[in-house]
Amino acid sequence: RGVRLTDMAKTFRPYAERCVESIRQAKDVIGAEKASSGGVLNIASARVIGTYSLPFIVHKFKTKYPNVNVHINIGRSSDVLEMVLNEDVQVGLGRELTHPDILTMHLYNEDVMLATSPDHPFAIKGEASIYEIAREPLILYDRESSYFVLISQVCREAGISPIVEMTLDSVEATKHMVELGMGISFLPKVAVRAEVERGSLSLIPMQDGHLVSLPTALMLREAHHYSPTVLAFLDVVKEFHRLDTDLLNA
């Protein structure tokens, strides 16, 4: 059964609501003050997001909180999850992985695109099918990475066996091999933006409706309390990616 307010309670209610809002604002101010006064933020990040996205987030964070020392560990997404679980770091960024003790906040889907040199037949044609790709020398990034697993899955579902010319553990090295015409590759779109703009790489749309993307997320160890520094970093990440997700009250 519902609760009915008395006339006196109805009169008092707006004042009570303003008090609650004032307390919330005071907590926000205190939290921001604590974060700005210093501290340490330990972050683990997968390699691609750590190279091409995280620097911009950290720059924004350090602009607001210059007294916080930021330590960053780079590894595979599975390593990131492990570091968050073991509380070696406070925040993780990487492929969206699930674990009962981990809170995840989806950030974006990272597009993985077919990249070739600008004089490759695919670039001249303007598109390629998965079956045409199967006949080309393929340069893949890191056999243990999420990208390798994802590309292998796409090929397997299409029933093809790609010609893997070489594998490298560096996105930058992979890009240079493709630029030199030594093969084609699937690379994160964010990682080849500069090369595409200057014309040394071409991104090729795939026929047959094959779209490749990896969900990317922020990870926290589930806890009853988070430091003001961590909460401040969460706010910066949400602002950077224009998210309205409330991870801690989801």
C-alpha angles and dihedrals in degrees: 000000000000125000118238121208120228119236090256091051091050089053092049096044099084090052091050091050091050090050091052091049091048090052090050091050091048090053090051091051093047091047092050091047091051091048093048093049092068143266137143129282117197114198131182117200139180112245102254097046089041091055104037108024112019096064090063092048093048091047090054091046094048091049089059097035108028095164095062115099111221121205117189128196118194123205145117119310091254089054090050091053091049093050091050092048092050090046091237085133134023099220134030131197122192147086112348104264126171128227130155092238096047130085113208130196114197110230106176145315109263111221115224111204137193107250128195139164111274093250095052115118090243090057091049092046092045098224143039138203124229088247092055089049089055089065095053129084105260125208112202132195118236117330091227096049128103089245094058091048091048095048091046089052093051091050092046092050089050090050096240134128110215122216100244104202096179143339126220134186094220129074090203093054090046091053092052092050090053092046088056091053096247092133144313128275146189108239137171108269091226090057096057101041094108094046092050091049093052092043101243093116133034127209113220123207113227123233122220092052095276107160120177122199139149123216109233123203147175114241131206131179106246109254142154093239137030126194120253088246093058092045090050091051091050090054091051092049091050091048092048093051094036094239128157094192115133099210096182095051099037 
